[in-house]
Amino acid sequence: MKTYLSKDKLDKFKEQLLQMKKENEDKIAENQEQSPNDSVNELADYDNHPGDMGTEQFEQERDAGLNLVREERLREIDDALERIENGTYGLSEKSGKPIPEERLEVQPTARYLVDEQ
């Protein structure tokens, strides 16, 4: 079964997905370029203040968690771009039924109808 969306609509969604991909890649690259110490301003006049170390650890864990979310999001975007290329974008992977355009507008990486989630 091939997509029910017009070429113009597919091009619009593809452009939106490519923009989302670039934003995610930029955020991941930006996060990886930062030194772990960049996220912590000196909280005290002497080194190794316990507050500094706790804050630094929290920042590193938070950034690592955000990168995992962004990397998963990149996989979803790449999968959606692949569905555009193979002609199945906008169709549920479960039932093959068309996903409403309104849903794709809000979540361009959608794979299923809402009631199939």
C-alpha positions as CSV (number, residue, x, y, z in Angstrom):
1,M,0.0,0.0,0.0
2,K,1.4,3.4,-0.9
3,T,1.0,6.7,0.9
4,Y,-2.2,8.7,0.4
5,L,-0.4,12.0,0.8
6,S,0.3,14.3,-2.2
7,K,3.9,15.0,-3.3
8,D,3.6,18.5,-1.9
9,K,2.5,17.3,1.5
10,L,5.2,14.7,1.6
11,D,7.8,17.3,0.6
12,K,6.5,19.5,3.5
13,F,6.8,16.7,6.0
14,K,10.2,15.8,4.7
15,E,11.4,19.3,5.1
16,Q,10.0,19.5,8.6
17,L,11.7,16.2,9.5
18,L,15.0,17.3,8.1
19,Q,14.8,20.5,10.1
20,M,14.1,18.5,13.3
21,K,17.0,16.2,12.5
22,K,19.4,19.1,12.1
23,E,18.2,20.7,15.4
24,N,18.8,17.4,17.2
25,E,22.2,16.8,15.7
26,D,23.2,20.3,16.5
27,K,22.1,19.9,20.2
28,I,24.0,16.6,20.5
29,A,27.1,18.1,19.0
30,E,26.9,21.2,21.2
31,N,26.5,19.0,24.3
32,Q,29.5,16.8,23.3
33,E,31.7,19.9,22.7
34,Q,31.2,21.2,26.3
35,S,33.7,20.3,28.9
36,P,32.1,18.8,32.0
37,N,33.4,21.8,33.9
38,D,31.7,24.3,31.5
39,S,28.4,23.5,33.1
40,V,29.5,24.5,36.6
41,N,30.4,27.9,37.7
42,E,32.7,28.2,40.7
43,L,30.5,28.0,43.8
44,A,33.3,28.6,46.2
45,D,36.8,30.2,46.2
46,Y,38.5,26.8,46.8
47,D,38.7,23.7,44.7
48,N,36.6,20.5,45.1
49,H,33.8,22.1,47.1
50,P,31.2,19.4,47.7
51,G,28.5,21.6,46.2
52,D,30.5,21.9,43.0
53,M,31.0,18.2,42.7
54,G,27.3,17.4,43.3
55,T,26.2,20.0,40.8
56,E,28.7,18.9,38.2
57,Q,27.6,15.2,38.6
58,F,24.0,16.3,38.3
59,E,24.7,18.3,35.1
60,Q,26.6,15.5,33.5
61,E,23.9,12.9,34.3
62,R,21.2,15.3,33.0
63,D,23.1,16.0,29.8
64,A,23.7,12.3,29.2
65,G,20.0,11.6,29.7
66,L,19.1,14.4,27.3
67,N,21.5,13.0,24.7
68,L,19.9,9.6,24.9
69,V,16.5,11.2,24.3
70,R,17.9,13.2,21.4
71,E,19.5,10.1,19.8
72,E,16.3,8.1,20.1
73,R,14.5,11.1,18.5
74,L,17.0,11.0,15.7
75,R,16.3,7.3,15.1
76,E,12.5,8.1,14.9
77,I,13.2,10.9,12.4
78,D,15.5,8.7,10.2
79,D,12.8,6.0,10.3
80,A,10.1,8.5,9.2
81,L,12.4,9.8,6.4
82,E,12.9,6.2,5.2
83,R,9.1,5.7,5.2
84,I,8.8,8.8,2.9
85,E,11.4,7.3,0.6
86,N,9.8,3.9,0.4
87,G,6.2,5.2,0.0
88,T,4.8,4.1,3.4
89,Y,4.9,7.4,5.2
90,G,1.5,8.4,6.7
91,L,0.3,4.8,7.0
92,S,0.0,2.9,10.2
93,E,2.7,0.2,10.6
94,K,0.1,-1.9,12.5
95,S,-3.0,-1.7,10.3
96,G,-1.9,0.0,7.1
97,K,-4.6,2.6,7.6
98,P,-3.9,6.2,6.9
99,I,-2.7,8.3,9.8
100,P,-4.7,11.6,9.9
101,E,-2.8,14.6,8.6
102,E,-3.6,16.4,11.9
103,R,-1.6,13.8,13.8
104,L,1.3,14.0,11.4
105,E,1.3,17.8,11.7
106,V,1.7,17.4,15.5
107,Q,4.0,14.3,15.4
108,P,5.6,13.9,12.0
109,T,7.4,10.7,13.2
110,A,4.0,9.0,14.0
111,R,4.0,5.3,13.1
112,Y,0.5,4.3,14.3
113,L,-3.0,5.6,14.6
114,V,-3.7,7.1,18.1
115,D,-6.0,4.1,19.1
116,E,-3.2,1.6,18.0
117,Q,-0.6,3.1,20.4
